[in-house]
Amino acid sequence: MADSASDSLFSPRVTVEQVEEGTELAPKFDDNGFIPCVTTDYASGELLMVAVMNQEALEKTIASGEAHYFSRSRQCLWHKGATSGLVQKVVEMRIDDDQDCVWLRVEVAGGASCHVGYRSCFYRKVPVGQQRAEGTALEFLESEKMFDPKAVYGDAPNPTQL
């Protein structure tokens, strides 16, 4: 993380034109200090996860080329894959028009991004409209886990679970 404002990778947000049409990175973090991040597989485009970054996570991602996030449940910086080995190598990072959302296109070591063991964190479908009339149960879109979470993380309770 940068030690002072002058060392920051980020420019101050001065004008709408600068933010929307300029070449300076001037991310807008929310009132809690977060910016949402959408992460997809570089090759397939598959949505892998949505998380948040704080300033330090964004700076570390840019500097290292590996995805870092902020874990709201653990209240700490999170280097994706540091424990599991399922590191997300950033192939491309984009920022949206008003610089308040990040998109990472990544290659994933081990092929999975979900701490539950599935490839994507979005492994279930919610019935909507006519589908809902046929039942309310979530539908699993992935039938096999890519890894065994207990073998990777042990029996410790997951802080994201209730």
Secondary structure, DSSP 8 states (H G I E B T S, - for coil): --SSGGG-SS-----HHHHHHSSS------TTS-EEEEEEETTT--EEEEEEE-HHHHHHHHHHSB-EEEETTTTEEEETTTTTS--EEEEEEEE-TTS--EEEEEEEGGG---TTSSSSS--EE---THHHHT----EES--S-SS-HHHHHTTS--TT--
